[in-house]
Amino acid sequence: MKKRREASPSLLHSICNEHALICENTDKNLYYHWFTQLSKSPRSFTFKPFMALAEINLNHFMGIIDDSEREGLMRLFDVTNYKDDLYIALASLEFYRTQRLEQFGLFKDYKDHYEEAALNYKEKIFTVEVMLSYVKYST
């Protein structure tokens, strides 16, 4: 099986950690899903598209990116196999994540800012599209 993509282990670990915390009290199945990703060593994290897609949806839900930016990022992560495109996609993801953290803070510190996101996590953030990307690249 070909190696999918390279990404910063610290970025992936922070995304997995935050998403696990967001859905911890609202959806135990999704919490377990993210927790299993966290159980791996941060240095051995392998990029999987669902991680980026869930983060993109969270940024969209929180109003950091609009519909066209969301669609553009989703396309970059879905179809690219080129390292240059992946670098741009990951840099964009990290930029928007930083914007969200500057505006709202981390979930663990500012849970009230993320209350609606936690309640709508399965419908708005970890959507069917995200689940399908997980299944597609897990096999």
C-alpha positions as CSV (number, residue, x, y, z in Angstrom):
1,M,0.0,0.0,0.0
2,K,1.4,3.4,-1.0
3,K,2.2,5.9,1.8
4,R,-0.6,8.5,1.7
5,R,0.9,11.8,2.8
6,E,3.4,13.4,5.2
7,A,2.2,16.0,7.8
8,S,3.5,17.5,11.0
9,P,2.9,15.0,13.8
10,S,2.4,17.8,16.3
11,L,-0.3,19.4,14.1
12,L,-2.1,16.0,13.8
13,H,-1.8,15.2,17.5
14,S,-3.2,18.6,18.4
15,I,-6.1,18.2,16.0
16,C,-6.9,14.7,17.3
17,N,-6.7,15.8,20.9
18,E,-9.0,18.8,20.4
19,H,-11.6,16.8,18.5
20,A,-11.5,14.0,21.1
21,L,-12.2,16.6,23.8
22,I,-15.0,18.3,21.8
23,C,-17.0,15.1,21.4
24,E,-16.1,13.5,24.7
25,N,-19.4,14.3,26.4
26,T,-21.7,14.2,23.4
27,D,-20.7,11.2,21.3
28,K,-18.7,8.4,23.0
29,N,-18.2,6.5,19.7
30,L,-16.5,9.5,18.0
31,Y,-14.6,10.2,21.2
32,Y,-13.3,6.7,21.1
33,H,-12.4,7.1,17.4
34,W,-10.3,10.2,18.1
35,F,-8.9,8.6,21.3
36,T,-7.6,5.6,19.3
37,Q,-5.7,8.0,17.1
38,L,-4.2,9.7,20.2
39,S,-3.1,6.4,21.6
40,K,-0.4,6.3,19.0
41,S,2.9,8.0,19.7
42,P,2.8,11.6,18.4
43,R,5.9,10.9,16.4
44,S,4.3,8.0,14.6
45,F,1.2,9.9,13.5
46,T,0.3,9.2,9.9
47,F,-1.9,11.7,8.1
48,K,-5.3,10.5,7.2
49,P,-7.7,12.8,5.3
50,F,-10.5,12.6,7.9
51,M,-8.3,14.5,10.3
52,A,-8.0,17.5,7.9
53,L,-11.6,17.3,6.8
54,A,-12.9,17.3,10.3
55,E,-10.7,20.3,11.2
56,I,-11.9,22.1,8.0
57,N,-15.5,21.5,9.0
58,L,-14.8,22.8,12.5
59,N,-13.2,26.0,11.2
60,H,-16.2,26.4,8.8
61,F,-18.7,25.8,11.6
62,M,-17.0,28.4,13.8
63,G,-17.1,30.9,11.0
64,I,-13.4,31.1,10.3
65,I,-13.7,30.0,6.7
66,D,-16.6,30.5,4.2
67,D,-18.2,28.0,1.9
68,S,-15.8,28.5,-1.0
69,E,-12.7,28.3,1.1
70,R,-14.1,25.1,2.7
71,E,-14.8,23.5,-0.7
72,G,-11.3,24.5,-2.0
73,L,-9.6,23.0,1.0
74,M,-11.7,19.8,0.8
75,R,-10.7,19.4,-2.9
76,L,-7.0,19.8,-2.1
77,F,-7.0,17.1,0.5
78,D,-9.2,14.8,-1.5
79,V,-7.5,14.7,-4.9
80,T,-3.9,15.7,-4.5
81,N,-1.1,13.3,-4.5
82,Y,1.5,16.0,-5.1
83,K,3.7,17.0,-2.3
84,D,3.6,20.7,-3.3
85,D,-0.2,20.7,-3.2
86,L,-0.2,18.9,0.1
87,Y,2.2,21.4,1.5
88,I,-0.1,24.2,0.5
89,A,-3.1,22.4,1.8
90,L,-1.5,21.7,5.2
91,A,-0.1,25.2,5.5
92,S,-3.6,26.5,4.8
93,L,-5.2,24.2,7.3
94,E,-2.6,25.2,10.0
95,F,-3.2,28.9,9.1
96,Y,-7.0,28.6,9.6
97,R,-6.6,26.5,12.7
98,T,-4.3,29.3,14.2
99,Q,-6.9,31.9,13.2
100,R,-9.6,29.9,15.1
101,L,-7.4,29.4,18.1
102,E,-6.6,33.1,18.2
103,Q,-10.3,34.0,18.0
104,F,-11.8,31.3,20.2
105,G,-9.0,29.6,22.0
106,L,-8.5,25.8,22.6
107,F,-11.6,23.8,23.4
108,K,-10.3,22.7,26.8
109,D,-9.8,26.3,27.9
110,Y,-12.9,27.9,26.3
111,K,-15.6,25.2,26.3
112,D,-18.5,27.8,26.1
113,H,-17.3,29.0,22.7
114,Y,-17.5,25.4,21.4
115,E,-20.7,24.3,23.0
116,E,-22.8,24.4,19.8
117,A,-20.0,22.7,17.9
118,A,-19.9,19.9,20.5
119,L,-23.7,19.4,20.3
120,N,-23.7,19.4,16.5
121,Y,-20.4,17.5,16.0
122,K,-21.8,14.5,14.2
123,E,-24.0,16.5,11.9
124,K,-21.8,19.4,11.1
125,I,-18.2,18.5,11.7
126,F,-17.6,14.7,11.5
127,T,-20.0,14.4,8.6
128,V,-20.7,11.5,6.3
129,E,-18.2,13.0,3.8
130,V,-15.5,12.8,6.5
131,M,-16.5,9.2,7.5
132,L,-16.3,8.1,3.9
133,S,-12.8,9.5,3.5
134,Y,-11.9,7.6,6.7
135,V,-13.2,4.3,5.2
136,K,-11.7,5.0,1.8
137,Y,-8.2,5.4,3.1
138,S,-8.3,2.9,5.9
139,T,-8.6,-0.1,3.7
